[in-house]
Amino acid sequence: MKKKKIKNPLIKRIPRELLGDWKKYLVVALFLILTIGFVSGMYVANESMLIAANEGVTKYKLEDGHFELNKKADETLLAAIETGTKADVKQYYLDKAKKELDEKLDEKDYPEAYDKAWDKIVEEIDDKYADAEEKYELNDPDFTEVPVQVYENFFRNEEEDYNNDGEAEGNIRVYAKNDNVDLACLLDGAFPEKADEIAIDRMHADNVGVKVGDEISVSGQRFKVVGLIAYVNYATLHEKSTDIMFDAIKFDVAMVTQEGFDSLHKTVHYSYTWNYVDTPADEVEQKAKSDDFMKALLTQVVCADKELEDYMPRYANPAINFATDDMGSDKAMGGVLLDILIVIIAFIFAVTISNTIVKEASTIGTLRASGYTRGELVRHYISMPVIVTLLAACIGNILGYTVFKNVVVGMYYNSYSLPTYQTVWNSDAFFKTTIIPVVLMLVVNLIVIIKMMRHTPLQFLRHDLKKTKRKKAMRLPKWSFLSRFRLRIMFQNVTNYLILFVGIWFIGIMLAMAVGMPETLDYYKSNISDMMFTNYQYVLKSYENEDGDIITTGNKDAEKFNMTSLQHKSDTLDEEISVYGIEDDSRYVKISDMSALKGNEAYISASYADKYSLSVGDTVVLDEKYENKQYEFEVAGIYDHSQTLAVFLSNEQYCEIFDMDSDAFTGYLSDSEITDIDEDEIATVITEHDITKMCDQLDHSMGSYMTYFQYLCILLSAVLIYLLTKLIIEKNENAISMTKILGYENREIASLYLLSTTIVLVVIDVASVILGVVIMKVVWRIMLFSYSGWYAFRISTMGYVKMFLFILIGYLLVMVLDFRRIKRIPMDQALKNVE
């Protein structure tokens, strides 16, 4: 007869323990469910939207890059560019110079002078070509011809008035509908078919409240909004590739018919997109092809007597890559956040189990003496945290695929212009939000439990579980009895308090972001007037009009200035730096010793100095973007009233350094709007909006979430404090019961145990707030160093107070529960547990 296998009686203890301490396990389970659910939802949403974005590369014919010329290219130039071959620039310069020399000097009449002039020209061209050859590697032996297909993709930058109040609220970049490249995903309505119809970006429309069927004004011309779209090359609405942040509030992209495009009046930007004939396999090959193609493009453009205004390969285009890169970093950050929280919870579980083993030492000793092995007891005590974590992971994943996935998708659609997507199964999400948390919980608790189970049965029976034997008690200061009692409670729970410190410190870092980011944005928005030296900067296409007359204005506020853009090159980023030439007695850029600047001496903006740690006496090296020229400037002083990264020179210095006529200028500075210069003469206008758009966009995208994040931090702190203070009280239940027998009231007992924890918590809170802000400042600096521009992390005194109070609020909520727990400890418990 087959023997019936006897079930392990320890299994019956598991459900009893769950029910007996259901509040603790419910709190832990909810904490894990919410954390795992949100991170799982982030993984699922990320993967689903990234797949849609990758499929959109082919589906919507995404460009491999684009470039802009100052004039429209003819068919001959486009055909030459498409071959990917280099033109002979040196020969072009020689032919051009010979033609100019022939017009000035007859070789037959003045052969000697002609030969002398020609030799000088050849020498100059050789030097010029040698410089260009060195910078752009025009004779690179590894150069490979890169055949491409080039498409016209012209656009106009117009003014948008979406509420038709007669005031422009922002800029709108208008493209003509095409079927060749950079197509749009239609999210609502239809594509434009008539000259007065327009389709605008879906995210911008949501932000400003425009719907299909509404009318908007584009530079004074009415259009009916017939569709909401997401251009494949504008996943984020970066107006310029150098912008630190996209702007979906005051910048829009739109599609009109060709007739609608022709009816507009702003300057046409001759932008051309290209796609490689042989598709590169990865970003490394993209960069290699782009470098070779740029060399060929430069030579062809120069030989066609045109200028390259802009060059942007796909891999470097933030409007294409920012969203997908950000989603990828969100996944990484979410994974790290989950792992840290799981480890903290695992340690709390480990301390709980350790205390339980100490409490049940007699029982464990009896079981070991009765024949139970260490392995059986280890498996029993490890089962509870693993079961809770596994159940929480399963429920969290279900919520991740349903509720939290939609929350994350909503966050992304609120920030990015993304196409439609379909939810896909994500094995990576399952692994990182189910397997890894269970393994982490298992490993941390296994280490602690195995260490505890090394004691012999006799040691368990005697409650002799401490490795170190202290012969006499720690000597305490000669304080009052109650003060020494509280101090001893603190020393007895050092391990618990250390875990609490780590958890609260981590929450302090999150609170620093939740409180500090809104304060930083508010600071820059409210102090922008002190960070701008003028309200308007009008940059002209040329200081002379088509008739050769100098462009003037009757505006009394207007002041001439010069400006160009150079690059500060580093391993992280090639950043655009504005170089200004300012009048000596400028009303706007008030630098007292501007006229005293000599040679290459210059002032730099405070934000430039802060970002790159520059000080007076340092030398900065700046490069032309598309030319082989480099400039060195010695820092003579720091100018505080400029948020942009800028260098300030006197006009005299500027004209000398950049080889300009003394009467030449770039545009006008003014505190009031200039209305008497033809719009066709203006290249761009820099206003307050250009300085604050990053703050506006971040505030719109993340401002409301930061408030929720603050509430989340209060909840997290309350959960951690609850679990750890519960352990402290449970560990001292016998002592609390004994004090009740001795006549102490609940209020007096609470003053002993809760006040001790309160003192430690306040110290931990203060330290966590200070350390959290310090770490957040470092993280913020690292994060912004990879972007153009600079905004220093700022947090006010009230911000520190708010952080402190948020954690304290969590503790006060828990303290009420702890007091009720102390009241429920019966007096007879100490008598029942007498050994």
C-alpha positions in Angstrom: 0.0 0.0 0.0 1.4 3.4 -1.0 2.1 5.7 1.9 0.3 9.0 1.9 2.8 11.9 2.0 2.3 14.0 5.1 1.9 17.7 4.4 4.4 20.1 6.0 2.4 21.7 9.0 4.5 24.8 8.5 2.5 25.5 5.4 -0.6 26.1 7.5 1.2 29.0 9.3 1.5 31.0 6.0 -2.3 32.0 5.6 -2.6 32.5 9.4 0.3 34.9 9.4 -1.1 36.7 6.4 -4.4 37.2 8.2 -2.8 37.9 11.5 -0.8 40.8 10.2 -2.9 41.7 7.2 -2.5 45.5 7.6 1.3 45.3 7.2 1.1 43.0 4.2 -1.7 45.1 2.6 0.4 48.3 2.9 3.5 46.5 1.4 1.4 44.9 -1.3 -0.3 48.2 -2.3 3.1 49.9 -2.4 4.5 47.2 -4.7 1.4 47.1 -6.8 1.4 50.8 -7.5 5.2 50.9 -8.1 5.3 47.8 -10.3 2.1 48.8 -12.1 3.4 52.2 -13.1 6.8 51.0 -14.2 5.1 48.1 -16.1 2.8 50.6 -17.8 5.8 52.7 -18.7 7.6 49.8 -20.3 4.5 48.7 -22.2 3.7 52.2 -23.4 7.3 52.9 -24.3 7.7 49.7 -26.3 4.4 50.1 -28.1 5.1 53.7 -29.1 8.7 53.1 -30.0 7.6 50.3 -32.3 5.0 52.7 -33.9 7.8 55.3 -34.3 10.2 52.8 -35.9 7.5 51.6 -38.3 6.7 55.2 -39.1 10.3 55.7 -40.5 9.2 53.7 -43.6 5.5 54.3 -43.5 5.8 58.0 -43.4 9.0 58.3 -45.5 11.2 59.9 -42.8 14.2 61.9 -44.1 17.8 60.9 -43.6 18.5 64.6 -43.1 17.9 68.1 -44.5 19.8 71.1 -45.6 18.8 74.7 -46.4 20.3 77.0 -49.1 20.2 80.7 -49.3 18.8 80.5 -52.9 16.7 77.9 -54.7 18.8 75.2 -56.3 18.4 74.5 -60.1 18.1 71.0 -61.6 21.8 70.9 -62.4 22.9 71.5 -58.8 20.3 69.0 -57.5 21.5 66.4 -59.9 25.1 67.0 -58.9 24.3 66.7 -55.2 22.4 63.5 -55.7 25.5 61.8 -57.2 27.3 62.3 -53.8 30.5 63.2 -55.5 32.8 66.2 -54.7 33.2 69.1 -57.0 36.6 70.6 -57.6 36.4 73.6 -55.3 40.0 74.7 -55.9 39.5 74.8 -59.7 36.2 76.7 -59.2 38.0 79.4 -57.2 40.8 79.5 -59.8 38.3 79.9 -62.7 36.3 82.5 -60.8 39.5 84.5 -59.8 40.8 84.3 -63.4 37.6 85.7 -64.7 37.6 88.6 -62.2 41.3 89.3 -63.0 40.6 89.3 -66.8 37.9 91.9 -66.2 40.3 94.2 -64.3 43.6 93.6 -66.2 44.5 92.7 -69.7 47.1 90.0 -69.9 48.4 91.1 -73.3 48.9 94.7 -72.3 50.4 94.1 -68.9 51.8 90.6 -68.9 54.2 91.2 -66.0 51.7 92.8 -63.7 49.1 90.1 -64.7 51.5 87.2 -63.9 52.4 88.9 -60.5 48.7 89.3 -59.6 47.9 85.8 -60.7 50.7 84.3 -58.7 49.4 86.2 -55.6 45.8 85.0 -56.2 47.0 81.3 -56.6 48.9 81.6 -53.4 45.9 83.0 -51.5 43.6 80.3 -53.0 46.1 77.6 -52.1 46.1 78.8 -48.4 42.3 79.2 -48.3 41.8 75.7 -49.8 44.4 74.2 -47.5 42.5 75.5 -44.5 39.2 74.2 -45.8 40.8 70.9 -46.7 42.1 70.5 -43.2 38.8 71.4 -41.4 36.4 69.4 -43.7 38.9 66.7 -44.8 38.1 67.4 -48.4 40.9 65.1 -49.6 40.1 62.4 -47.1 41.5 59.1 -48.6 38.6 57.2 -46.9 35.9 59.4 -48.5 33.2 57.4 -50.1 30.6 58.8 -52.6 27.2 58.7 -51.0 24.4 58.7 -53.7 21.2 60.3 -52.3 17.7 61.3 -53.5 16.9 64.9 -52.8 13.4 66.4 -52.4 12.2 69.9 -52.1 10.5 70.5 -48.8 10.2 74.3 -48.6 8.5 76.1 -45.7 7.5 79.5 -44.5 7.7 80.7 -40.9 4.5 82.6 -40.3 2.7 84.2 -37.4 -0.2 82.2 -35.8 -3.3 83.8 -34.2 -5.3 80.7 -33.1 -8.0 82.7 -31.3 -8.4 85.4 -34.0 -8.0 88.3 -31.6 -5.7 90.1 -34.0 -2.6 89.4 -31.8 -0.1 86.7 -32.8 0.3 84.1 -30.1 3.2 82.3 -31.7 4.9 81.0 -34.8 3.7 78.5 -37.3 5.9 76.6 -39.8 3.9 75.9 -42.9 4.7 73.2 -45.4 3.0 72.4 -48.7 1.4 68.9 -48.9 3.6 66.4 -50.6 3.8 62.6 -51.2 7.6 62.2 -51.4 9.1 62.7 -48.0 8.3 63.5 -44.3 4.7 62.6 -44.4 2.2 63.2 -41.6 0.0 60.8 -39.6 -3.6 61.9 -39.6 -5.0 61.7 -36.1 -8.3 63.5 -36.6 -10.2 65.0 -39.5 -8.8 65.1 -43.0 -5.8 66.5 -45.0 -6.3 69.9 -46.6 -7.8 69.9 -50.2 -8.6 73.6 -50.7 -6.4 76.7 -50.6 -8.1 78.0 -47.4 -7.8 74.7 -45.5 -5.0 73.7 -43.1 -4.0 70.8 -40.9 -2.1 71.6 -37.7 -0.1 69.7 -35.2 -2.3 67.6 -32.8 -0.3 68.3 -29.7 -0.2 72.1 -30.3 -4.0 72.1 -31.0 -4.6 70.3 -27.7 -2.5 72.7 -25.8 -4.2 75.9 -27.2 -7.7 74.5 -27.5 -8.1 74.3 -31.3 -10.4 71.7 -32.7 -11.2 70.4 -36.2 -13.6 72.9 -37.8 -12.2 76.0 -36.0 -10.6 78.8 -37.9 -7.1 80.2 -37.3 -5.2 83.2 -38.8 -1.8 82.7 -40.4 -0.1 86.1 -40.8 -3.5 87.7 -41.1 -4.9 85.1 -43.5 -7.8 82.9 -42.4 -7.6 79.1 -42.7 -10.1 76.4 -41.7 -8.6 73.7 -39.6 -9.7 70.4 -41.3 -7.2 68.0 -39.6 -4.9 67.3 -36.7 -1.6 65.7 -37.7 1.7 64.5 -36.4 4.6 65.0 -38.9 7.1 62.2 -38.8 10.0 64.7 -38.6 8.4 66.7 -35.8 7.9 64.2 -32.9 8.8 67.2 -30.8 8.1 70.8 -31.8 11.7 72.1 -31.8 11.6 75.4 -33.7 15.4 75.3 -34.1 17.8 72.4 -33.7 19.8 74.4 -31.1 16.7 74.9 -28.8 17.2 73.5 -25.4 13.5 72.5 -25.3 10.7 72.0 -27.7 7.8 74.4 -27.6 4.3 73.0 -28.3 2.5 76.1 -27.0 3.9 78.9 -29.1 5.3 76.9 -32.1 3.2 74.9 -34.5 3.8 73.0 -37.8 1.1 72.8 -40.4 0.2 71.5 -43.8 -1.6 73.4 -46.6 -2.1 72.8 -50.3 0.4 74.2 -52.8 -2.1 77.0 -53.6 -2.4 77.8 -49.9 1.4 77.8 -49.6 1.8 80.2 -52.5 -0.8 82.6 -51.1 1.3 83.3 -48.0 3.9 86.1 -47.9 6.7 85.3 -45.5 10.1 84.4 -46.9 10.4 80.9 -48.4 13.1 78.8 -46.7 14.7 76.6 -49.4 14.9 73.4 -47.4 15.9 70.1 -49.1 15.6 66.7 -47.6 17.6 63.7 -48.6 17.4 60.0 -48.3 20.4 57.7 -48.9 20.1 55.3 -51.8 21.7 52.6 -49.7 20.0 52.7 -46.3 22.5 52.8 -43.4 22.3 49.8 -41.0 22.7 51.8 -37.8 23.5 55.3 -36.4 27.2 54.7 -36.7 26.8 54.2 -40.4 24.4 57.1 -40.6 27.1 59.4 -39.1 29.8 58.0 -41.5 27.5 58.6 -44.5 26.5 62.0 -43.3 30.1 63.1 -42.9 31.0 62.0 -46.4 27.8 63.5 -47.9 28.4 66.9 -46.2 31.9 67.1 -47.7 30.4 66.5 -51.2 27.4 68.9 -50.5 29.7 71.7 -49.4 31.8 71.5 -52.5 28.8 71.4 -54.8 27.1 74.3 -53.1 30.2 76.5 -53.2 30.8 75.7 -56.9 27.1 76.7 -57.6 27.8 80.1 -56.0 25.3 79.4 -53.2 25.5 79.3 -49.4 24.7 76.5 -47.0 22.4 77.9 -44.4 21.7 74.8 -42.4 22.7 71.1 -42.4 21.0 68.6 -40.1 21.4 64.8 -40.5 18.6 62.7 -38.9 20.7 61.3 -36.1 21.4 64.8 -34.8 17.9 66.2 -35.3 16.3 66.8 -31.8 12.8 67.2 -33.4 13.1 63.5 -34.6 15.1 61.9 -31.8 14.2 63.8 -28.6 11.0 61.9 -28.0 12.3 58.4 -28.6 15.5 59.2 -26.6 13.5 60.5 -23.7 11.2 57.5 -23.7 14.3 55.3 -23.6 15.7 57.2 -20.7 12.3 57.0 -18.9 12.5 53.2 -19.2 15.9 53.1 -17.7 15.0 55.6 -14.9 11.8 53.7 -14.2 13.7 50.4 -13.9 16.3 51.9 -11.5 13.5 53.5 -9.5 11.7 50.2 -9.2 14.9 48.2 -8.2 15.8 50.8 -5.5 12.3 50.7 -4.0 12.2 46.9 -4.1 15.6 46.7 -2.3 14.3 49.1 0.4 11.1 47.0 0.8 13.2 43.8 0.8 15.4 45.1 3.6 12.2 46.1 5.6 11.0 42.5 5.1 14.4 41.2 6.1 14.3 43.2 9.3 10.7 42.1 10.0 11.6 38.5 9.5 14.7 38.9 11.6 12.6 40.3 14.5 10.1 37.5 14.0 12.8 34.9 14.2 14.0 36.5 17.5 10.5 36.5 18.8 9.9 32.9 17.8 13.3 31.6 18.8 11.9 29.1 21.3 9.6 27.6 18.7 12.4 27.5 16.1 14.7 25.8 18.6 11.9 23.2 19.3 11.3 22.5 15.6 15.1 22.1 15.0 15.4 19.8 17.9 12.3 17.8 16.6 14.1 17.2 13.3 13.2 20.1 11.0 16.2 21.1 8.9 17.5 24.6 8.4 16.4 24.4 4.7 12.8 23.8 5.7 12.7 26.7 8.1 14.5 29.0 5.6 12.0 28.1 2.9 9.1 28.8 5.4 10.3 32.2 6.4 11.3 33.3 2.9 7.9 32.3 1.5 6.0 35.3 2.9 7.9 38.1 1.2 8.2 36.1 -2.0 4.5 35.3 -2.1 3.5 39.0 -1.4 6.0 40.2 -4.0 4.8 37.7 -6.7 1.1 38.5 -6.1 1.8 42.2 -6.2 3.9 41.8 -9.4 1.1 39.9 -11.1 -1.6 42.4 -10.1 0.7 45.3 -10.9 1.4 43.9 -14.4 -2.3 43.5 -15.1 -2.8 47.2 -14.0 0.2 48.1 -16.1 -1.3 46.8 -19.3 -4.7 48.5 -18.6 -4.8 51.5 -16.3 -1.2 52.7 -16.0 -0.4 52.2 -19.6 -3.1 54.7 -20.5 -1.7 57.1 -17.9 1.8 57.0 -19.4 0.5 57.2 -23.0 -1.5 60.3 -21.9 1.7 61.8 -20.5 3.6 61.2 -23.7 0.8 62.5 -25.9 0.7 65.6 -23.7 4.3 66.3 -24.5 5.1 64.7 -27.9 3.6 64.7 -31.4 3.4 60.9 -31.9 1.5 58.8 -34.4 -1.1 56.3 -33.5 0.1 53.0 -31.8 -1.1 49.5 -30.9 -0.4 47.9 -27.5 2.1 45.0 -27.8 3.2 42.3 -25.4 6.5 43.3 -23.8 8.6 40.4 -22.4 11.1 42.9 -21.1 8.4 44.5 -18.9 7.5 41.1 -17.5 11.1 40.3 -16.8 12.0 43.6 -15.1 8.7 44.1 -13.2 8.1 40.5 -12.1 11.2 38.3 -12.3 13.7 40.9 -11.0 11.6 42.2 -8.1 11.0 38.6 -6.9 14.7 37.7 -7.3 15.8 40.8 -5.4 13.3 40.1 -2.6 14.5 36.5 -2.5 18.2 37.3 -2.5 18.1 40.0 0.2 15.8 38.0 2.5 17.7 34.8 1.9 21.0 36.3 3.0 19.5 37.6 6.3 17.5 34.4 7.0 20.4 32.0 6.3 22.6 34.1 8.6 20.0 33.9 11.4 19.4 30.2 10.9 23.1 29.4 11.5 22.5 29.2 15.3 22.2 25.9 17.0 18.8 24.6 18.4 20.2 25.2 21.9 21.0 28.8 21.1 17.5 29.3 19.8 15.9 27.7 22.9 18.1 30.0 25.1 17.3 33.1 22.9 21.1 33.4 22.6 21.1 34.8 19.0 23.7 37.6 19.4 27.1 37.0 18.1 28.8 39.6 20.3 28.5 39.3 24.0 28.4 42.6 25.8 29.5 42.1 29.4 28.0 45.3 30.7 25.5 47.8 29.4 26.5 50.8 27.4 27.2 53.7 29.7 24.8 56.5 29.1 25.0 60.2 30.1 23.7 61.2 33.5 20.4 62.5 32.2 16.9 61.9 33.6 15.5 58.4 33.6 13.1 59.0 30.7 15.8 60.7 28.6 18.2 57.7 29.1 15.3 55.3 28.3 14.6 57.1 25.0 18.3 57.1 24.2 18.5 53.3 24.8 15.5 52.8 22.5 17.4 54.7 19.8 20.5 52.5 20.2 18.4 49.3 20.1 16.9 50.2 16.8 19.9 51.6 14.9 19.4 49.1 12.0 15.8 50.1 11.6 16.7 53.8 11.7 19.5 53.3 9.1 17.0 51.7 6.7 14.6 54.5 7.4 17.3 57.0 6.6 18.1 55.4 3.2 14.4 55.3 2.3 13.7 58.9 3.4 16.9 60.1 1.7 15.7 58.5 -1.6 12.3 60.2 -1.2 14.2 63.5 -0.4 15.8 63.3 -3.8 12.4 62.8 -5.5 11.0 65.6 -3.4 13.8 67.9 -4.5 12.8 67.4 -8.1 9.0 67.6 -7.3 9.4 70.9 -5.4 12.6 72.3 -7.0 11.6 72.0 -10.7 8.4 74.2 -10.4 10.3 76.7 -8.3 13.1 76.8 -10.8 10.7 77.4 -13.7 8.8 80.0 -11.7 12.0 81.8 -10.8 13.1 82.2 -14.4 9.6 83.2 -15.6 9.1 85.8 -12.9 12.7 87.2 -13.3 13.0 87.2 -17.0 12.9 91.0 -17.2 16.2 91.0 -15.2 17.7 88.4 -17.5 17.1 90.2 -20.8 18.9 93.4 -21.8 16.2 94.3 -24.3 12.6 93.3 -25.2 13.3 92.9 -28.9 16.3 91.9 -31.0 15.6 92.5 -34.7 18.1 90.6 -36.8 18.2 91.8 -40.4 19.0 89.8 -43.5 21.3 92.6 -44.5 21.9 96.1 -43.2 21.3 97.3 -46.8 18.1 96.9 -48.9 17.9 95.8 -52.5 18.8 99.4 -53.6 21.9 99.5 -51.6 20.5 101.9 -49.0 21.1 101.4 -45.3 18.0 100.1 -43.5 16.9 102.6 -40.9 14.0 103.0 -38.4 12.3 106.0 -36.9 11.8 104.1 -33.5 13.6 106.2 -30.9 14.3 103.1 -28.8 16.2 101.4 -31.6 20.0 100.9 -31.2 22.2 99.2 -33.8 24.1 96.0 -32.8 26.0 93.2 -34.4 25.6 89.5 -33.7 26.7 86.2 -35.1 26.6 82.6 -33.9 29.7 80.5 -33.1 30.1 77.1 -31.5 31.6 76.1 -28.2 32.8 72.6 -29.0 33.0 69.9 -26.3 32.9 66.1 -26.1 29.2 66.3 -25.0 27.8 69.0 -27.2 28.7 71.5 -29.9 26.7 74.4 -28.5 25.7 77.6 -30.2 27.0 80.8 -28.6 25.8 84.3 -29.5 28.6 86.8 -30.1 27.4 90.5 -29.8 29.0 93.7 -31.0 27.6 96.5 -28.8 27.8 100.3 -28.9 30.1 101.8 -26.3 27.4 103.8 -24.6 24.7 101.3 -25.1 21.3 101.9 -23.3 20.7 98.1 -23.2 23.9 96.2 -22.6 25.3 98.4 -19.7 28.9 97.4 -19.4 30.8 100.5 -18.1 34.3 99.6 -19.5 33.1 98.3 -22.9 35.2 101.0 -24.7 38.3 99.8 -22.7 38.2 96.3 -24.1 41.1 95.6 -26.4 42.1 92.9 -28.8 40.2 89.7 -28.0 39.0 90.8 -24.5 35.3 90.2 -24.0 32.5 89.9 -21.4 30.6 86.7 -21.2 27.1 86.1 -19.9 26.7 84.7 -16.3 24.9 81.6 -17.6 27.8 80.9 -20.0 30.3 81.3 -17.1 28.2 79.1 -14.8 27.6 76.3 -17.3 31.3 75.9 -18.4 32.8 77.1 -15.0 34.5 80.1 -16.6 36.0 83.1 -14.7 37.8 86.3 -15.4 41.1 85.6 -17.1 40.0 82.4 -18.8 40.2 81.9 -22.5 37.2 80.6 -24.5 37.6 79.1 -28.0 34.7 79.3 -30.4 34.4 77.9 -34.0 32.5 78.8 -37.1 29.9 76.1 -37.8 30.5 75.7 -41.5 33.8 77.5 -42.1 37.3 76.7 -41.0 37.6 79.7 -38.6 38.4 79.7 -34.9 38.3 82.6 -32.5 39.8 83.0 -29.0 38.4 85.4 -26.5 39.8 86.3 -23.1 37.2 86.8 -20.4 37.4 90.3 -19.1 34.2 90.2 -17.0 30.9 88.5 -16.4 27.6 90.2 -17.5 24.6 89.3 -15.4 21.6 90.5 -17.4 21.6 87.8 -20.1 20.1 84.4 -19.8 21.4 83.3 -23.2 24.9 82.0 -23.6 26.7 84.9 -25.1 29.9 86.8 -25.6 29.9 90.7 -25.6 32.4 92.8 -27.6 32.4 96.5 -28.5 31.3 97.2 -32.1 34.8 98.3 -33.0 36.2 95.0 -31.8 33.5 93.0 -33.5 34.0 94.6 -36.9 37.7 94.1 -36.7 37.6 90.5 -35.5 34.9 89.4 -38.1 36.3 91.6 -40.9 33.3 93.8 -41.4 32.9 97.4 -42.5 32.8 99.9 -39.6 29.3 101.0 -40.6 27.9 97.5 -41.0 25.5 96.1 -38.4 23.3 93.1 -37.9 20.1 94.6 -36.6 18.4 96.7 -33.9 17.9 96.4 -30.2 14.7 97.9 -28.9 12.4 97.9 -25.9 9.4 98.6 -28.1 8.2 97.0 -31.3 9.7 98.3 -34.6 7.0 98.7 -37.2 8.6 100.7 -40.0 11.0 98.0 -41.3 9.7 95.8 -44.1 9.1 92.2 -42.9 11.0 90.9 -45.9 14.2 92.6 -44.6 13.9 90.9 -41.2 15.5 87.5 -40.7 14.3 86.9 -37.2 13.0 88.6 -34.0 14.3 87.5 -30.6 11.8 88.2 -27.8 11.0 87.2 -24.3 9.3 84.1 -25.6 12.5 82.7 -27.1 14.1 82.9 -23.6 11.1 81.5 -21.6 9.8 78.8 -24.0 11.7 76.0 -22.2 10.2 77.0 -18.9 6.7 77.4 -20.5 6.9 74.0 -22.1 8.3 72.2 -19.0 5.7 73.8 -16.8 2.9 72.8 -19.2 4.2 69.2 -19.7 5.3 68.4 -16.1 3.9 71.1 -13.8 0.7 69.4 -12.8 2.6 66.0 -12.5 5.0 67.5 -10.0 2.1 68.2 -7.7 1.0 64.6 -7.9 4.6 63.6 -7.4 4.7 65.5 -4.2 1.6 63.6 -2.9 3.3 60.4 -4.0 6.4 61.2 -1.9 4.2 61.9 1.1 2.6 58.5 0.6 5.9 56.7 0.1 7.4 58.3 3.2 4.3 57.3 5.2 4.5 53.7 4.0 8.2 53.4 4.9 7.8 55.1 8.3 4.7 52.9 9.0 6.5 49.7 8.3 9.6 50.5 10.3 7.9 52.1 13.3 5.6 49.1 13.4 8.7 46.9 13.7 10.1 49.1 16.6 6.8 48.8 18.5 6.5 45.1 17.9 10.0 44.5 19.0 9.3 46.3 22.3 5.8 44.9 23.0 6.9 43.1 26.1 8.6 46.2 27.5 5.5 48.3 26.7 3.3 45.8 28.4 5.6 45.8 31.5 5.5 49.6 31.7 1.7 49.4 31.7 1.8 46.9 34.6 4.1 49.4 36.4 1.3 52.0 36.1 2.4 54.1 33.1 -0.4 55.5 31.0 -0.6 55.2 27.2 0.3 58.8 26.8 3.4 58.4 28.9 4.5 55.2 27.0 3.9 57.0 23.7 6.2 59.8 24.9 8.9 57.2 25.5 8.7 55.3 22.2 7.1 57.7 19.8 9.2 60.7 20.9 12.4 58.7 20.4 11.4 57.9 16.8 10.2 61.5 16.3 13.6 62.9 17.3 15.4 60.5 15.0 12.9 61.2 12.2 13.3 64.9 12.4 17.1 64.5 12.2 16.7 62.1 9.2 14.2 64.5 7.6 16.6 67.5 7.8 19.6 65.5 6.5 17.5 63.9 3.7 16.2 67.3 2.6 19.7 68.9 2.4 21.3 65.8 0.8 18.4 65.4 -1.6 18.8 69.0 -2.9 22.6 68.6 -3.2 22.2 65.4 -5.2 19.4 66.9 -7.3 21.6 69.9 -8.2 24.4 67.6 -9.4 21.9 65.5 -11.4 20.3 68.6 -12.9 23.7 70.0 -13.9 24.6 66.7 -15.6 21.2 66.5 -17.3 21.3 70.1 -18.7 24.9 69.9 -19.7 23.9 67.7 -22.7 21.4 70.4 -23.9 21.9 73.9 -25.4 21.3 76.8 -23.0 21.5 76.9 -19.2 19.0 77.1 -16.3 20.6 76.6 -12.8 18.5 74.5 -10.4 17.0 76.8 -7.8 15.0 76.1 -4.6 13.9 78.7 -2.1 13.9 78.6 1.7 10.2 77.9 1.6 11.0 75.0 -0.8 13.2 73.4 1.9 10.5 73.9 4.4 7.9 72.3 2.1 10.2 69.2 1.6 10.6 68.9 5.4 6.9 69.2 6.0 5.9 66.7 3.3 8.0 64.0 5.0 6.8 65.1 8.5 3.2 64.9 7.3 3.7 61.3 6.4 5.1 60.6 9.8 2.3 62.4 11.6 -0.2 60.2 9.8 1.7 57.1 10.9 2.1 58.4 14.5 -1.7 58.3 15.0 -1.7 54.6 14.0 1.3 53.9 16.2 -0.4 55.4 19.2 -3.5 53.2 18.6 -1.2 50.2 18.3 0.4 51.0 21.7 -3.0 51.4 23.3 -4.0 47.9 22.1 -1.0 46.1 23.7 -2.4 44.3 26.7 -0.8 44.3 30.2 -0.8 40.5 30.4 1.4 40.1 27.3 4.6 40.5 29.4 3.4 37.9 31.8 2.6 35.4 29.1 6.0 35.7 27.5 8.1 35.3 30.6 10.9 32.9 29.8 
